Amino acid sequence: MIVTTGASGNVGGQLVALLAAAGEQVTAVSRRPADLPQGVRHVQVDLDDPATLKQATTGADALFLLVAGQDPQAILEAARSGGVRRVVLLSSQGAGTRPQAYGHPVAFEEAVRHSGLAWTILRPGGFHSNAYAWAPSIRTGRTAAAPFATVGLPTIDPGDITDVAATVLREDGHAGRTYTLTGPAPTTPAERAAAIGAALGEPVRFTEQTSDQAREQMLNVMPEPVVEGTLAILGTPTEAERTVSPHVEQILGRAPRSFTDWAARNVTAFR
Protein backbone atom coordinates (compact mmCIF):
# COMPACT_ATOMS: atom_id res chain seq x y z
CA MET A 1 0.00 0.00 0.00
CA ILE A 2 1.15 3.54 -0.80
CA VAL A 3 0.18 6.45 1.45
CA THR A 4 0.03 9.85 -0.27
CA THR A 5 0.00 13.05 1.75
CA GLY A 6 -1.41 16.27 0.29
CA ALA A 7 -4.13 14.30 -1.49
CA SER A 8 -6.26 17.43 -2.00
CA GLY A 9 -3.39 19.38 -3.56
CA ASN A 10 -1.94 20.02 -7.00
CA VAL A 11 0.57 17.16 -7.09
CA GLY A 12 -0.85 14.83 -4.44
CA GLY A 13 -4.32 14.71 -5.98
CA GLN A 14 -2.96 13.79 -9.41
CA LEU A 15 -0.65 11.22 -7.83
CA VAL A 16 -3.50 9.46 -6.03
CA ALA A 17 -5.44 9.18 -9.29
CA LEU A 18 -2.42 7.93 -11.23
CA LEU A 19 -1.51 5.28 -8.66
CA ALA A 20 -5.10 4.09 -8.35
CA ALA A 21 -5.42 3.82 -12.14
CA ALA A 22 -2.26 1.70 -12.15
CA GLY A 23 -3.91 -0.74 -9.75
CA GLU A 24 -2.05 0.27 -6.60
CA GLN A 25 -3.71 0.17 -3.20
CA VAL A 26 -3.68 3.79 -2.09
CA THR A 27 -4.47 5.63 1.12
CA ALA A 28 -5.00 9.35 0.54
CA VAL A 29 -4.10 11.68 3.39
CA SER A 30 -5.17 15.30 3.75
CA ARG A 31 -6.47 17.74 6.32
CA ARG A 32 -9.76 18.07 4.49
CA PRO A 33 -11.93 15.61 2.57
CA ALA A 34 -10.81 15.14 -1.02
CA ASP A 35 -12.51 14.11 -4.25
CA LEU A 36 -10.93 10.68 -4.74
CA PRO A 37 -11.14 7.83 -7.26
CA GLN A 38 -13.36 4.92 -6.35
CA GLY A 39 -11.66 2.46 -4.02
CA VAL A 40 -9.16 4.93 -2.57
CA ARG A 41 -9.22 5.09 1.21
CA HIS A 42 -9.08 8.53 2.79
CA VAL A 43 -7.73 9.34 6.24
CA GLN A 44 -7.94 12.85 7.64
CA VAL A 45 -4.50 13.72 9.01
CA ASP A 46 -2.88 16.92 10.24
CA LEU A 47 0.90 16.65 9.91
CA ASP A 48 1.20 19.23 12.69
CA ASP A 49 -0.04 16.32 14.85
CA PRO A 50 2.21 13.47 13.63
CA ALA A 51 0.51 10.84 15.77
CA THR A 52 -2.52 11.08 13.48
CA LEU A 53 -0.41 9.65 10.64
CA LYS A 54 0.07 6.27 12.28
CA GLN A 55 -3.46 5.09 11.51
CA ALA A 56 -3.06 6.04 7.84
CA THR A 57 0.25 4.21 7.46
CA THR A 58 -0.66 0.98 9.22
CA GLY A 59 0.06 -1.79 6.75
CA ALA A 60 1.67 0.57 4.22
CA ASP A 61 4.94 -0.03 2.44
CA ALA A 62 5.63 3.43 1.00
CA LEU A 63 4.90 7.06 1.82
CA PHE A 64 4.79 10.09 -0.46
CA LEU A 65 5.53 12.98 1.86
CA LEU A 66 5.08 16.71 1.40
CA VAL A 67 7.04 19.28 3.38
CA ALA A 68 4.27 20.01 5.86
CA GLY A 69 4.16 20.11 9.64
CA GLN A 70 6.88 21.25 12.00
CA ASP A 71 8.41 17.98 13.27
CA PRO A 72 9.66 15.84 10.39
CA GLN A 73 11.34 13.34 12.70
CA ALA A 74 8.06 12.67 14.53
CA ILE A 75 6.23 12.36 11.19
CA LEU A 76 8.72 9.78 9.95
CA GLU A 77 8.66 7.89 13.25
CA ALA A 78 4.87 7.65 13.05
CA ALA A 79 5.16 6.36 9.48
CA ARG A 80 7.82 3.83 10.43
CA SER A 81 5.76 2.57 13.36
CA GLY A 82 2.88 1.99 10.94
CA GLY A 83 5.08 -0.23 8.79
CA VAL A 84 6.40 2.16 6.12
CA ARG A 85 9.78 1.13 4.72
CA ARG A 86 10.20 3.64 1.85
CA VAL A 87 9.62 7.38 1.67
CA VAL A 88 9.59 9.73 -1.31
CA LEU A 89 9.88 13.37 -0.21
CA LEU A 90 8.64 16.25 -2.36
CA SER A 91 11.12 18.96 -1.40
CA SER A 92 12.28 22.03 -3.34
CA GLN A 93 15.26 22.90 -5.52
CA GLY A 94 15.86 25.78 -3.13
CA ALA A 95 16.84 23.29 -0.42
CA GLY A 96 19.96 22.60 -2.45
CA THR A 97 20.67 26.02 -3.95
CA ARG A 98 19.59 28.33 -1.09
CA PRO A 99 19.43 26.28 2.13
CA GLN A 100 19.37 29.31 4.44
CA ALA A 101 16.16 30.61 2.84
CA TYR A 102 14.59 27.15 2.50
CA GLY A 103 15.22 25.86 6.00
CA HIS A 104 11.93 23.97 6.25
CA PRO A 105 12.60 21.67 3.26
CA VAL A 106 16.20 21.27 4.40
CA ALA A 107 15.01 20.01 7.81
CA PHE A 108 12.74 17.47 6.12
CA GLU A 109 15.52 16.31 3.82
CA GLU A 110 17.87 15.80 6.76
CA ALA A 111 15.23 13.90 8.71
CA VAL A 112 14.49 11.66 5.71
CA ARG A 113 18.16 10.88 5.13
CA HIS A 114 18.60 9.83 8.76
CA SER A 115 15.25 8.07 9.15
CA GLY A 116 16.49 4.54 8.60
CA LEU A 117 13.98 4.23 5.72
CA ALA A 118 14.81 3.77 2.05
CA TRP A 119 14.44 7.33 0.76
CA THR A 120 14.26 9.35 -2.45
CA ILE A 121 14.12 13.15 -2.57
CA LEU A 122 12.47 15.09 -5.39
CA ARG A 123 13.54 18.73 -5.80
CA PRO A 124 11.36 20.53 -8.36
CA GLY A 125 12.02 24.10 -9.38
CA GLY A 126 9.20 26.54 -10.10
CA PHE A 127 5.90 25.08 -11.34
CA HIS A 128 4.29 25.96 -14.67
CA SER A 129 1.06 26.19 -12.66
CA ASN A 130 2.34 29.21 -10.73
CA ALA A 131 0.90 31.06 -13.73
CA TYR A 132 -2.56 30.41 -12.26
CA ALA A 133 -1.85 33.50 -10.15
CA TRP A 134 -2.45 35.47 -13.36
CA ALA A 135 -5.82 33.85 -14.06
CA PRO A 136 -8.03 36.62 -12.58
CA SER A 137 -6.24 39.47 -14.38
CA ILE A 138 -6.04 37.56 -17.66
CA ARG A 139 -9.72 36.63 -17.52
CA THR A 140 -10.87 40.17 -16.79
CA GLY A 141 -8.35 42.29 -18.69
CA ARG A 142 -5.93 40.08 -20.62
CA THR A 143 -3.06 41.38 -18.49
CA ALA A 144 -0.33 39.69 -16.44
CA ALA A 145 2.30 41.16 -14.11
CA ALA A 146 5.47 39.74 -12.60
CA PRO A 147 8.98 40.90 -11.69
CA PHE A 148 12.14 40.18 -13.71
CA ALA A 149 10.44 40.03 -17.10
CA THR A 150 13.49 38.80 -19.03
CA VAL A 151 14.97 36.30 -16.56
CA GLY A 152 14.42 32.73 -17.74
CA LEU A 153 13.95 29.66 -15.53
CA PRO A 154 13.12 26.05 -16.53
CA THR A 155 9.80 25.71 -14.70
CA ILE A 156 8.16 22.27 -14.61
CA ASP A 157 4.72 20.84 -15.33
CA PRO A 158 3.21 19.49 -12.06
CA GLY A 159 2.04 16.50 -14.09
CA ASP A 160 5.68 15.60 -14.74
CA ILE A 161 6.37 15.73 -11.00
CA THR A 162 3.43 13.39 -10.49
CA ASP A 163 4.69 10.98 -13.15
CA VAL A 164 8.16 10.96 -11.62
CA ALA A 165 6.78 10.39 -8.12
CA ALA A 166 4.59 7.50 -9.30
CA THR A 167 7.53 5.89 -11.08
CA VAL A 168 9.87 6.23 -8.12
CA LEU A 169 7.23 4.85 -5.74
CA ARG A 170 6.55 1.81 -7.93
CA GLU A 171 10.05 0.96 -9.22
CA ASP A 172 13.24 -0.19 -7.56
CA GLY A 173 16.57 1.52 -8.05
CA HIS A 174 15.81 5.00 -6.70
CA ALA A 175 16.78 4.62 -3.04
CA GLY A 176 19.32 7.12 -1.79
CA ARG A 177 18.86 9.41 -4.81
CA THR A 178 18.09 13.13 -4.93
CA TYR A 179 16.51 14.23 -8.21
CA THR A 180 16.24 17.81 -9.48
CA LEU A 181 13.11 18.23 -11.60
CA THR A 182 12.83 20.97 -14.25
CA GLY A 183 11.09 21.66 -17.52
CA PRO A 184 12.74 21.29 -20.93
CA ALA A 185 13.96 24.88 -21.35
CA PRO A 186 14.10 28.21 -19.51
CA THR A 187 11.25 30.62 -20.17
CA THR A 188 10.81 34.19 -18.97
CA PRO A 189 7.66 35.59 -17.34
CA ALA A 190 7.01 37.64 -20.47
CA GLU A 191 7.31 34.51 -22.64
CA ARG A 192 4.94 32.60 -20.38
CA ALA A 193 2.34 35.36 -20.61
CA ALA A 194 2.71 35.32 -24.39
CA ALA A 195 2.24 31.53 -24.43
CA ILE A 196 -1.04 31.88 -22.54
CA GLY A 197 -2.11 34.55 -25.02
CA ALA A 198 -1.30 32.22 -27.91
CA ALA A 199 -3.38 29.47 -26.30
CA LEU A 200 -6.26 31.92 -25.88
CA GLY A 201 -5.91 33.28 -29.40
CA GLU A 202 -5.73 36.80 -27.92
CA PRO A 203 -2.70 38.82 -26.80
CA VAL A 204 -1.96 39.10 -23.08
CA ARG A 205 -0.33 42.40 -22.11
CA PHE A 206 2.60 41.86 -19.74
CA THR A 207 3.67 44.44 -17.14
CA GLU A 208 6.94 44.13 -15.23
CA GLN A 209 6.57 44.62 -11.47
CA THR A 210 9.24 46.09 -9.24
CA SER A 211 10.78 43.82 -6.61
CA ASP A 212 8.94 45.74 -3.89
CA GLN A 213 5.59 45.29 -5.61
CA ALA A 214 6.19 41.57 -6.00
CA ARG A 215 7.39 41.24 -2.40
CA GLU A 216 4.26 42.90 -1.04
CA GLN A 217 2.07 40.56 -3.07
CA MET A 218 4.00 37.42 -2.13
CA LEU A 219 4.03 38.19 1.59
CA ASN A 220 0.29 37.55 1.57
CA VAL A 221 0.87 33.85 0.89
CA MET A 222 4.48 33.04 1.92
CA PRO A 223 6.66 33.56 5.00
CA GLU A 224 9.26 36.30 4.62
CA PRO A 225 12.37 34.06 4.31
CA VAL A 226 10.73 32.10 1.49
CA VAL A 227 9.66 35.33 -0.22
CA GLU A 228 13.23 36.64 -0.15
CA GLY A 229 14.60 33.33 -1.39
CA THR A 230 12.02 33.15 -4.16
CA LEU A 231 12.72 36.72 -5.30
CA ALA A 232 16.43 35.92 -5.38
CA ILE A 233 15.81 32.86 -7.56
CA LEU A 234 13.49 34.81 -9.88
CA GLY A 235 15.83 37.79 -10.21
CA THR A 236 19.36 36.48 -9.83
CA PRO A 237 19.21 32.71 -10.34
CA THR A 238 22.34 30.66 -9.85
CA GLU A 239 23.77 28.56 -12.66
CA ALA A 240 22.15 25.48 -11.08
CA GLU A 241 18.75 27.20 -11.00
CA ARG A 242 19.02 28.15 -14.68
CA THR A 243 20.13 24.69 -15.77
CA VAL A 244 17.79 22.11 -17.31
CA SER A 245 18.08 18.88 -15.32
CA PRO A 246 18.20 15.52 -17.14
CA HIS A 247 16.43 13.66 -14.33
CA VAL A 248 12.84 13.81 -15.63
CA GLU A 249 13.88 12.31 -18.96
CA GLN A 250 16.12 9.73 -17.29
CA ILE A 251 13.30 8.52 -15.05
CA LEU A 252 10.37 8.72 -17.47
CA GLY A 253 12.10 8.00 -20.77
CA ARG A 254 10.62 11.15 -22.30
CA ALA A 255 11.33 14.86 -22.22
CA PRO A 256 9.50 17.04 -19.69
CA ARG A 257 6.54 18.99 -21.06
CA SER A 258 6.93 22.63 -22.03
CA PHE A 259 5.13 25.64 -20.63
CA THR A 260 3.47 26.12 -24.02
CA ASP A 261 2.03 22.60 -23.77
CA TRP A 262 0.84 23.25 -20.22
CA ALA A 263 -0.83 26.53 -21.25
CA ALA A 264 -2.68 24.83 -24.11
CA ARG A 265 -3.96 22.05 -21.81
CA ASN A 266 -5.05 24.47 -19.09
CA VAL A 267 -6.27 27.42 -21.15
CA THR A 268 -9.83 27.23 -19.76
CA ALA A 269 -8.54 28.65 -16.47
CA PHE A 270 -7.68 31.89 -18.28
CA ARG A 271 -10.80 32.34 -20.41
C-alpha positions as a Python dict, from the first residue, in 0.01 Angstrom:
ca = {
    (1, 'M'): (0, 0, 0),
    (2, 'I'): (115, 354, -80),
    (3, 'V'): (18, 645, 145),
    (4, 'T'): (3, 985, -27),
    (5, 'T'): (0, 1305, 175),
    (6, 'G'): (-141, 1627, 29),
    (7, 'A'): (-413, 1430, -149),
    (8, 'S'): (-626, 1743, -200),
    (9, 'G'): (-339, 1938, -356),
    (10, 'N'): (-194, 2002, -700),
    (11, 'V'): (57, 1716, -709),
    (12, 'G'): (-85, 1483, -444),
    (13, 'G'): (-432, 1471, -598),
    (14, 'Q'): (-296, 1379, -941),
    (15, 'L'): (-65, 1122, -783),
    (16, 'V'): (-350, 946, -603),
    (17, 'A'): (-544, 918, -929),
    (18, 'L'): (-242, 793, -1123),
    (19, 'L'): (-151, 528, -866),
    (20, 'A'): (-510, 409, -835),
    (21, 'A'): (-542, 382, -1214),
    (22, 'A'): (-226, 170, -1215),
    (23, 'G'): (-391, -74, -975),
    (24, 'E'): (-205, 27, -660),
    (25, 'Q'): (-371, 17, -320),
    (26, 'V'): (-368, 379, -209),
    (27, 'T'): (-447, 563, 112),
    (28, 'A'): (-500, 935, 54),
    (29, 'V'): (-410, 1168, 339),
    (30, 'S'): (-517, 1530, 375),
    (31, 'R'): (-647, 1774, 632),
    (32, 'R'): (-976, 1807, 449),
    (33, 'P'): (-1193, 1561, 257),
    (34, 'A'): (-1081, 1514, -102),
    (35, 'D'): (-1251, 1411, -425),
    (36, 'L'): (-1093, 1068, -474),
    (37, 'P'): (-1114, 783, -726),
    (38, 'Q'): (-1336, 492, -635),
    (39, 'G'): (-1166, 246, -402),
    (40, 'V'): (-916, 493, -257),
    (41, 'R'): (-922, 509, 121),
    (42, 'H'): (-908, 853, 279),
    (43, 'V'): (-773, 934, 624),
    (44, 'Q'): (-794, 1285, 764),
    (45, 'V'): (-450, 1372, 901),
    (46, 'D'): (-288, 1692, 1024),
    (47, 'L'): (90, 1665, 991),
    (48, 'D'): (120, 1923, 1269),
    (49, 'D'): (-4, 1632, 1485),
    (50, 'P'): (221, 1347, 1363),
    (51, 'A'): (51, 1084, 1577),
    (52, 'T'): (-252, 1108, 1348),
    (53, 'L'): (-41, 965, 1064),
    (54, 'K'): (7, 627, 1228),
    (55, 'Q'): (-346, 509, 1151),
    (56, 'A'): (-306, 604, 784),
    (57, 'T'): (25, 421, 746),
    (58, 'T'): (-66, 98, 922),
    (59, 'G'): (6, -179, 675),
    (60, 'A'): (167, 57, 422),
    (61, 'D'): (494, -3, 244),
    (62, 'A'): (563, 343, 100),
    (63, 'L'): (490, 706, 182),
    (64, 'F'): (479, 1009, -46),
    (65, 'L'): (553, 1298, 186),
    (66, 'L'): (508, 1671, 140),
    (67, 'V'): (704, 1928, 338),
    (68, 'A'): (427, 2001, 586),
    (69, 'G'): (416, 2011, 964),
    (70, 'Q'): (688, 2125, 1200),
    (71, 'D'): (841, 1798, 1327),
    (72, 'P'): (966, 1584, 1039),
    (73, 'Q'): (1134, 1334, 1270),
    (74, 'A'): (806, 1267, 1453),
    (75, 'I'): (623, 1236, 1119),
    (76, 'L'): (872, 978, 995),
    (77, 'E'): (866, 789, 1325),
    (78, 'A'): (487, 765, 1305),
    (79, 'A'): (516, 636, 948),
    (80, 'R'): (782, 383, 1043),
    (81, 'S'): (576, 257, 1336),
    (82, 'G'): (288, 199, 1094),
    (83, 'G'): (508, -23, 879),
    (84, 'V'): (640, 216, 612),
    (85, 'R'): (978, 113, 472),
    (86, 'R'): (1020, 364, 185),
    (87, 'V'): (962, 738, 167),
    (88, 'V'): (959, 973, -131),
    (89, 'L'): (988, 1337, -21),
    (90, 'L'): (864, 1625, -236),
    (91, 'S'): (1112, 1896, -140),
    (92, 'S'): (1228, 2203, -334),
    (93, 'Q'): (1526, 2290, -552),
    (94, 'G'): (1586, 2578, -313),
    (95, 'A'): (1684, 2329, -42),
    (96, 'G'): (1996, 2260, -245),
    (97, 'T'): (2067, 2602, -395),
    (98, 'R'): (1959, 2833, -109),
    (99, 'P'): (1943, 2628, 213),
    (100, 'Q'): (1937, 2931, 444),
    (101, 'A'): (1616, 3061, 284),
    (102, 'Y'): (1459, 2715, 250),
    (103, 'G'): (1522, 2586, 600),
    (104, 'H'): (1193, 2397, 625),
    (105, 'P'): (1260, 2167, 326),
    (106, 'V'): (1620, 2127, 440),
    (107, 'A'): (1501, 2001, 781),
    (108, 'F'): (1274, 1747, 612),
    (109, 'E'): (1552, 1631, 382),
    (110, 'E'): (1787, 1580, 676),
    (111, 'A'): (1523, 1390, 871),
    (112, 'V'): (1449, 1166, 571),
    (113, 'R'): (1816, 1088, 513),
    (114, 'H'): (1860, 983, 876),
    (115, 'S'): (1525, 807, 915),
    (116, 'G'): (1649, 454, 860),
    (117, 'L'): (1398, 423, 572),
    (118, 'A'): (1481, 377, 205),
    (119, 'W'): (1444, 733, 76),
    (120, 'T'): (1426, 935, -245),
    (121, 'I'): (1412, 1315, -257),
    (122, 'L'): (1247, 1509, -539),
    (123, 'R'): (1354, 1873, -580),
    (124, 'P'): (1136, 2053, -836),
    (125, 'G'): (1202, 2410, -938),
    (126, 'G'): (920, 2654, -1010),
    (127, 'F'): (590, 2508, -1134),
    (128, 'H'): (429, 2596, -1467),
    (129, 'S'): (106, 2619, -1266),
    (130, 'N'): (234, 2921, -1073),
    (131, 'A'): (90, 3106, -1373),
    (132, 'Y'): (-256, 3041, -1226),
    (133, 'A'): (-185, 3350, -1015),
    (134, 'W'): (-245, 3547, -1336),
    (135, 'A'): (-582, 3385, -1406),
    (136, 'P'): (-803, 3662, -1258),
    (137, 'S'): (-624, 3947, -1438),
    (138, 'I'): (-604, 3756, -1766),
    (139, 'R'): (-972, 3663, -1752),
    (140, 'T'): (-1087, 4017, -1679),
    (141, 'G'): (-835, 4229, -1869),
    (142, 'R'): (-593, 4008, -2062),
    (143, 'T'): (-306, 4138, -1849),
    (144, 'A'): (-33, 3969, -1644),
    (145, 'A'): (230, 4116, -1411),
    (146, 'A'): (547, 3974, -1260),
    (147, 'P'): (898, 4090, -1169),
    (148, 'F'): (1214, 4018, -1371),
    (149, 'A'): (1044, 4003, -1710),
    (150, 'T'): (1349, 3880, -1903),
    (151, 'V'): (1497, 3630, -1656),
    (152, 'G'): (1442, 3273, -1774),
    (153, 'L'): (1395, 2966, -1553),
    (154, 'P'): (1312, 2605, -1653),
    (155, 'T'): (980, 2571, -1470),
    (156, 'I'): (816, 2227, -1461),
    (157, 'D'): (472, 2084, -1533),
    (158, 'P'): (321, 1949, -1206),
    (159, 'G'): (204, 1650, -1409),
    (160, 'D'): (568, 1560, -1474),
    (161, 'I'): (637, 1573, -1100),
    (162, 'T'): (343, 1339, -1049),
    (163, 'D'): (469, 1098, -1315),
    (164, 'V'): (816, 1096, -1162),
    (165, 'A'): (678, 1039, -812),
    (166, 'A'): (459, 750, -930),
    (167, 'T'): (753, 589, -1108),
    (168, 'V'): (987, 623, -812),
    (169, 'L'): (723, 485, -574),
    (170, 'R'): (655, 181, -793),
    (171, 'E'): (1005, 96, -922),
    (172, 'D'): (1324, -19, -756),
    (173, 'G'): (1657, 152, -805),
    (174, 'H'): (1581, 500, -670),
    (175, 'A'): (1678, 462, -304),
    (176, 'G'): (1932, 712, -179),
    (177, 'R'): (1886, 941, -481),
    (178, 'T'): (1809, 1313, -493),
    (179, 'Y'): (1651, 1423, -821),
    (180, 'T'): (1624, 1781, -948),
    (181, 'L'): (1311, 1823, -1160),
    (182, 'T'): (1283, 2097, -1425),
    (183, 'G'): (1109, 2166, -1752),
    (184, 'P'): (1274, 2129, -2093),
    (185, 'A'): (1396, 2488, -2135),
    (186, 'P'): (1410, 2821, -1951),
    (187, 'T'): (1125, 3062, -2017),
    (188, 'T'): (1081, 3419, -1897),
    (189, 'P'): (766, 3559, -1734),
    (190, 'A'): (701, 3764, -2047),
    (191, 'E'): (731, 3451, -2264),
    (192, 'R'): (494, 3260, -2038),
    (193, 'A'): (234, 3536, -2061),
    (194, 'A'): (271, 3532, -2439),
    (195, 'A'): (224, 3153, -2443),
    (196, 'I'): (-104, 3188, -2254),
    (197, 'G'): (-211, 3455, -2502),
    (198, 'A'): (-130, 3222, -2791),
    (199, 'A'): (-338, 2947, -2630),
    (200, 'L'): (-626, 3192, -2588),
    (201, 'G'): (-591, 3328, -2940),
    (202, 'E'): (-573, 3680, -2792),
    (203, 'P'): (-270, 3882, -2680),
    (204, 'V'): (-196, 3910, -2308),
    (205, 'R'): (-33, 4240, -2211),
    (206, 'F'): (260, 4186, -1974),
    (207, 'T'): (367, 4444, -1714),
    (208, 'E'): (694, 4413, -1523),
    (209, 'Q'): (657, 4462, -1147),
    (210, 'T'): (924, 4609, -924),
    (211, 'S'): (1078, 4382, -661),
    (212, 'D'): (894, 4574, -389),
    (213, 'Q'): (559, 4529, -561),
    (214, 'A'): (619, 4157, -600),
    (215, 'R'): (739, 4124, -240),
    (216, 'E'): (426, 4290, -104),
    (217, 'Q'): (207, 4056, -307),
    (218, 'M'): (400, 3742, -213),
    (219, 'L'): (403, 3819, 159),
    (220, 'N'): (29, 3755, 157),
    (221, 'V'): (87, 3385, 89),
    (222, 'M'): (448, 3304, 192),
    (223, 'P'): (666, 3356, 500),
    (224, 'E'): (926, 3630, 462),
    (225, 'P'): (1237, 3406, 431),
    (226, 'V'): (1073, 3210, 149),
    (227, 'V'): (966, 3533, -22),
    (228, 'E'): (1323, 3664, -15),
    (229, 'G'): (1460, 3333, -139),
    (230, 'T'): (1202, 3315, -416),
    (231, 'L'): (1272, 3672, -530),
    (232, 'A'): (1643, 3592, -538),
    (233, 'I'): (1581, 3286, -756),
    (234, 'L'): (1349, 3481, -988),
    (235, 'G'): (1583, 3779, -1021),
    (236, 'T'): (1936, 3648, -983),
    (237, 'P'): (1921, 3271, -1034),
    (238, 'T'): (2234, 3066, -985),
    (239, 'E'): (2377, 2856, -1266),
    (240, 'A'): (2215, 2548, -1108),
    (241, 'E'): (1875, 2720, -1100),
    (242, 'R'): (1902, 2815, -1468),
    (243, 'T'): (2013, 2469, -1577),
    (244, 'V'): (1779, 2211, -1731),
    (245, 'S'): (1808, 1888, -1532),
    (246, 'P'): (1820, 1552, -1714),
    (247, 'H'): (1643, 1366, -1433),
    (248, 'V'): (1284, 1381, -1563),
    (249, 'E'): (1388, 1231, -1896),
    (250, 'Q'): (1612, 973, -1729),
    (251, 'I'): (1330, 852, -1505),
    (252, 'L'): (1037, 872, -1747),
    (253, 'G'): (1210, 800, -2077),
    (254, 'R'): (1062, 1115, -2230),
    (255, 'A'): (1133, 1486, -2222),
    (256, 'P'): (950, 1704, -1969),
    (257, 'R'): (654, 1899, -2106),
    (258, 'S'): (693, 2263, -2203),
    (259, 'F'): (513, 2564, -2063),
    (260, 'T'): (347, 2612, -2402),
    (261, 'D'): (203, 2260, -2377),
    (262, 'W'): (84, 2325, -2022),
    (263, 'A'): (-83, 2653, -2125),
    (264, 'A'): (-268, 2483, -2411),
    (265, 'R'): (-396, 2205, -2181),
    (266, 'N'): (-505, 2447, -1909),
    (267, 'V'): (-627, 2742, -2115),
    (268, 'T'): (-983, 2723, -1976),
    (269, 'A'): (-854, 2865, -1647),
    (270, 'F'): (-768, 3189, -1828),
    (271, 'R'): (-1080, 3234, -2041),
}
